[in-house]
Amino acid sequence: MAPRRTRESVIEERRASVFPLERFPPDKQAEIAAQVAAPQPPDRYFPVGPPDSPRPLAWLPSRGWYEWHWARGIDPDGRRDSISKSLRAAVIERDGYICQLCSGPVDPGDIHLDHIKPWSKGGRTIMSNLQVAHSSCNIRKGAKYVAEDQDDQA
């Protein structure tokens, strides 16, 4: 049986399979470093074509978008870990069947677990970063993160 691959090993494999960042021009390296340092990821794709063209020739994947995720230990092309039954039960026990977004009661068949700091923005799947929500409230919230001051907790 092959050893289980860790998230870190998968990220390193993906990084090794792309053009080395050190071989980019210095100005592009600085631009990517600024994108990685930003609190939100850059756009996933960037347009290629004449400047200010309403119809670019192509949309290419953004290296800054990948580097932003890799720097946070996220494999942007991978699947996130599912929420275990025990963690789900613990969050529901803590919050009850009350939506933490609108404070309304949640029907057991409509329950969603919401990442307070979205998974797509580096939020982890841990008890302190999960909350009970209606499916409609969770979908409406999307990948927004209101509590920027809670970065260290999530």
Secondary structure, 3 states (H helix, E strand, C coil): CCCCCCHHHHHHHHHHCCCCHHHCCHHHHHHHHHHHHCCCCCCCEEEECCCCCCCCCEEEECHHHHHHHHHCCCCCCCCCCCCCHHHHHHHHHHHCCECCCCCCECCHHHEEEEECCCHHHCCCCCHHHEEEEEHHHHHHHCCCCCCHHHCCCC
